[in-house]
Amino acid sequence: MVAAAGNVAFPKYFSAKGLEGVACVTVIADVFSCRTARNHAQSALNLAAARYPKSVHNGKGDAFRHCYWNGLMTVSLGASTAKRIASNHEAVSTNPTKEKNMDLYNNGRGRWVGKTYKTTFAADTRCTELLGRSIGLGGLQTSL
């Protein structure tokens, strides 16, 4: 179920042959955007794994990864396309509802970062900053 891609093992459904790739192209109808989103997802995963190696799934690393991925997509593809791609990602995942909701929340924070600050550097620094805030103050959700 996991294929090597880049520096960190990446879920197979992100491959061009996987379910998410097919669903993205079908829903988004734009191969370039889907490929860009996949590349941004890999970058976000690599950075999250380097900074938060013990929490890439359901922890600080996971929250950062979703925020950063959506920030990157928003900067390069626009908020509307980023939202469609991220929502598609959650729709095809087999995660429990609580995980999907946490991911959707952090995805939204990432799109806010991308729209507000408009650079990939800011996506990194602002998503990192949001890890230190409580949800009530606009921070990222780091636990179920």
C-alpha positions in Angstrom: 0.0 0.0 0.0 3.0 2.4 0.3 5.3 3.3 -2.5 8.6 5.1 -2.2 8.4 8.6 -3.7 11.1 11.2 -2.9 12.5 11.0 0.6 9.6 9.6 2.5 7.3 6.7 1.9 4.2 8.1 0.3 0.7 6.5 0.1 0.3 4.7 -3.2 -3.0 6.5 -4.0 -1.0 9.6 -4.8 0.7 7.8 -7.7 -0.6 8.6 -11.2 -2.0 5.0 -11.3 -3.6 5.3 -7.9 -7.2 6.0 -7.0 -6.6 9.6 -5.9 -4.8 10.4 -9.1 -7.7 9.1 -11.2 -10.2 10.8 -9.0 -8.3 14.1 -9.1 -8.2 14.1 -12.9 -11.8 13.1 -13.1 -13.0 15.7 -10.6 -10.6 18.5 -11.3 -10.2 17.8 -15.1 -6.8 19.3 -15.1 -3.7 17.0 -15.2 -1.3 19.9 -14.5 -3.1 20.9 -11.3 -3.3 17.3 -10.1 0.4 16.8 -10.8 1.3 20.1 -9.1 -0.8 19.1 -6.0 0.9 15.7 -5.8 4.3 17.4 -6.0 3.3 19.9 -3.3 2.0 17.0 -1.1 5.3 15.2 -1.4 7.2 18.4 -0.4 4.9 18.9 2.6 5.3 15.3 3.6 9.1 15.5 3.4 9.3 18.7 5.4 6.8 17.4 8.0 8.8 14.2 8.4 12.0 16.0 8.8 10.7 18.4 11.5 8.1 16.2 13.2 9.2 12.6 12.5 7.1 11.0 15.2 3.8 12.8 14.3 3.4 12.7 10.6 0.1 10.9 11.1 -2.4 12.6 13.6 -0.1 14.9 15.4 1.9 18.2 14.8 3.5 16.8 11.7 0.2 15.8 10.2 -1.4 19.2 11.0 1.6 21.0 9.5 1.7 18.8 6.5 -2.0 19.5 5.6 -1.6 23.2 6.3 1.6 23.6 4.3 0.3 21.4 1.4 -2.8 23.6 1.1 -0.8 26.8 1.4 1.5 25.7 -1.4 -1.4 24.7 -3.6 -3.2 28.0 -2.9 -0.2 30.0 -3.9 0.4 28.1 -7.1 -3.1 27.0 -8.2 -5.5 29.3 -6.3 -7.7 28.7 -3.3 -10.7 27.3 -5.3 -8.6 24.6 -7.0 -6.7 23.9 -3.8 -10.0 23.3 -2.0 -11.3 21.0 -4.7 -8.1 18.9 -4.7 -7.9 18.7 -0.9 -11.6 17.8 -0.6 -11.1 15.1 -3.2 -8.1 13.8 -1.3 -10.2 13.4 1.9 -13.2 12.0 0.0 -11.2 9.1 -1.4 -9.3 8.4 1.8 -10.3 5.6 4.1 -9.6 7.6 7.2 -12.2 7.7 10.0 -14.5 10.7 10.1 -12.7 12.4 13.0 -9.4 12.3 11.0 -11.0 13.6 7.9 -12.6 16.5 9.8 -9.2 17.3 11.4 -7.5 17.2 8.0 -10.2 19.4 6.4 -9.9 22.0 9.2 -6.1 22.1 8.8 -6.4 22.2 5.0 -8.6 25.3 5.4 -6.1 27.0 7.6 -3.5 26.3 4.9 -5.6 27.9 2.2 -6.1 30.9 4.5 -2.3 31.2 4.8 -1.9 30.9 1.1 -4.5 33.6 0.3 -3.3 35.9 3.1 0.5 35.7 2.7 0.8 34.6 -1.0 4.3 33.0 -0.9 5.6 29.5 -0.3 8.0 30.8 2.3 5.1 32.3 4.3 3.2 29.0 3.9 6.0 27.3 5.8 6.5 30.0 8.5 2.8 30.7 9.1 1.8 27.0 9.2 4.6 26.5 11.7 3.4 29.5 13.7 -0.2 28.1 13.7 1.1 24.9 15.4 1.7 27.0 18.5 -1.8 28.5 18.7 -4.9 26.9 20.1 -7.8 26.2 17.8 -9.8 28.9 19.4 -7.2 31.4 18.2 -7.0 30.0 14.7 -4.3 27.4 15.3 -4.0 24.0 13.8 -5.8 20.9 15.1 -3.1 18.4 16.2 -5.1 15.7 17.9 -8.5 14.0 17.4 
